[in-house]
Amino acid sequence: MLPTLANDPAATGGTSLERIDLIDFRGRTWKLDDFQSDSLLVVAMLGTECPLAKLYAIRLGEIQQQYESQSVRVIGVMSNRQDSLEEIASFAKRQNIEFPLLKDAGNRFADQVAAERTPEVFVYDADRELRYRGRIDDQYGIGYIRDEPRRHDLRSALDELISGREVSLPQTDTVGCIIGRTKKVAEHSDVTYGGQVAEILRKRCAECHRDGEIAPFSLTDYDEVVGWSDMMAEVVREGRMPPWHASGDHLPFANDRMMSDEEKETLYAWVDAGSPKGDASDLPPLPEKVAGWQLPREPDLVVPVSPERIKIPATGEVRYQYYRVDPKLDKDVWIEAAELKPGNREVVHHILAFAAPKGTRGGLDAARGFLVGYVPGARLELAPKGHAKRIPAGSELIFQVHYTPIGTEQQDQSSLGICFADPESITHEIVTTSALQTRLNIPPGEANYKTSGTSPRFPAEATLLSMSPHMHVRGKSFRYELETATGKRTMLMDIPHYDFNWQTTYVLQDPLAVPTGSRIVCTATYDNSEGNLNNPDPTATVRWGDQTWDEMMIGYYHYAVPLSEQERGGVQKPEMTLRERAQALIRNAARLQKFEQLDSDGDGKLARSDTPKKLYGVFDDLDANGDGVLTRQEVESAP
C-alpha cells in the first residue's frame, strides 16, 4: 500500500510548495504569487525529447482546458540539463502547449520536490500542500500503448479535491525518462567520454540515436549524452537497450547488437563518476549514415507501400494498416536484395512485405510469402553470393504497416526497393517459410500459455540463413529448435524475453547446413495476465488475428537450396499458367489451414480415423504413400 503524502514527506521531497522562481522560454520570470488565485496547482515535470512527455503534454493541455473554470492551473517544468530555452520553445510550438513552460536551470526545483522522471505530476491545494504525486494516467508506458487509460489518476485526484474529498490514491509509480541533472564529476576518473564512452556509443547506439533516425534523442554530442547518462545506465542494466533479445548461449549471429560485459561496466563506471568529459578532441568517427537506400545499388523497382501519404494521429493506438500493390510481373523474377525504407522514421514501428498470388487473403494465407521486413535500427544484411529469392509471375505485394504516434500529427509514405538478380548468376534459391500455430486459445488472466508449431521438412542440401519470430503484445518468450527425422532436437535460438517493439530478423553468422528431412519446431509462451503491462485486455480470451489485441505465433525462417542444372541460367521447368498457379497456391493454403486445425497435437501427422468422413476423399487424394497417415509434408507437396 502506498503511503499518504502527508505521512511520508521524506519519500516525496516534502509536502509544501514553498517557492517557484523560474523563467519561461519567452523570458518571463514566474513566481509562486503568480498562481495565488488558483485553488489547485498541477506541476508537471517534462522534457523536450522524452517520448512519454511528448504524448502527455497533449493530455495536460486537455486537462488544463477541462478544469480551468474550476480554478485549476497546469504548469510545466523542464529540469533536464540538456534542454535549452530554444528547444523548450520548439517543444511548446510542436505540442501546442499554452500553459506556462518553465526552465529549471541547475535542477533546483526538481531537487526541491525530489522529482525523478518525466512526465511526473505534483498536485498542490490552495495552501500549496502536496495532495497527489505520480503519473497522469496508465495509457502510455515504456514499450506499450493502450487504447484508453484504465485509470485516470490525475483527473481522479482533481475531481476528488474539487469535491472536498481526500485523494483516494495520493501517490502512484511514475514511468518515463530519468531527469538529466547537473552532476558532480569525480576528479581524476580513469573513464571519460572522450577516452572510452564515445567509442561505445558510436559502435552500439549511434545508428539509431542521431538526428533523423528513429530514436527520440541523439547520443552523438557530449552535452546531450551527459543529460541522458543515468537513463542509459538504467536501460542497459535492464536489458532494454541495445535492442537484442536472443540469448548468447546458442548460435552466433552476424547482426548481434549486444554490448559486451566490459562495455557495460565501463558505461556504469562513467555514470557513477559523474559522466566526466575528458579529452574529446579526437573522437572516433560516427557510423556511416544511410541517406538513401542501403541496397548494393540503386533499386530496379521502387514500389510505394501506400497509395498516398498517410496521416498518423498525435495520440492513441493506430490499427495495423494493410496495402496491396500489383507490381505487374509477367514472369518470375529473382531478387538479389530488397529493402523497405520508411518515409518517416519517427512513426514507423515496423513494415512487413509479402509476395502472394493475386486474390490471396492477408494473415495466414500470405504468411509463407514473407519477402522482407523493416524495424527501427535494421541494417540490410545481404545474402551470400549467388543466393536470391524468387517472386513468381503474377504475384502481388501485400504490406503490413504499424505506426506509433509521437505526440504530434505526422505523415508517412514508405517505399519498397528491389534489386533484381541476373538469373545466370543464381546458384541457390532463398526460401521463406515458417513454423506456425493458428489454433490459439489463450485464457483470460493466463500468465504462461505455451504452444508450439512445426515447419515443413527441409529438402536435401538446405542451409538455414536467418530466423524472424513474430508474436504480438502478449508474447513472452520464443525459441527455435531443429528436429531431425529421428526426433532429436537441437536449440537454435532462445528469446527468453520477447519484445513486440523489435521485430528483429536474426541473421546467422554462418549459414547452417541442416539434415534432409529435418524441420523447425517453435515454442512460444504468452502472458495474458494483469502483470503484462502491454496487455490490452487481461479479461479477454485471445485467438489468432492480425491486430495487436489479437495474437499470432509465426516462426519465420529463411533457408537456401541449390538450383538444379535445369533451373540454373534461367532455364525453368514447364510452368502452369498464371491462373493455374494462383489457384493451386490458394488451394494448397486452404488445405494446409484445415490440416493444422485437425492436427490437434501439432505433430504434423493426421490419421484417417481422426478426419471427418466428409473429408475422406480429400484425405485419400493427398495421402501420397497410402499408409493411412497424412503428413504435413504430403499436404504441402500436393499439386
Secondary structure, DSSP 4 states (H G I P E B T S, - for coil): -PPPGGG-HHHHT-SB----EEEETTS-EEEGGGGTT-SEEEEEEE-SS-HHHHHHHHHHHHHHHHHGGGTEEEEEEE--TT--HHHHHHHHHHTT--S-EEE-GGGHHHHHHT--EESEEEEE-TT-BEEEEE-S-SSEETTEE-SS-S--HHHHHHHHHHTTPPPSS-B----SEEP----PPPTT-S--IIIIIHHHHHHHTTTTSSTTSSSSS--SSHHHHHHTHHHHHHHHHTT-SS---S-TTS--BTT--PPPHHHHHHHHHHHHTT------SSPPPPPPP--S--SSSS-SEEEESSSS-EEE-SSS-PPPEEEEE-----S-EEEEEEEEE-S-TTTEEEEEEEEEETT--STHHHHTTEEEEE-TT----PPPTTEEEEE-TTEEEEEEEEE---SS-EEE--EEEEEE--GGG--EEEEEEEEE-----B-TT-S-EEEEEEPPPP-TT-EEEEEEEE--TTEEEEEEEEE-TTS-EEEEEEESS--TT----EEEEEEEE--TT-EEEEEEEE--STT-TT-S-TTS-B-B-SSTTSB--EEEEEEEEEPPTTTGGG--PPPPPHHHHHHHHHHHHHHHHHHHHH-TT-SSEEEGGGS-GGGHHHHHHH-TT-SSEEEHHHHHH--
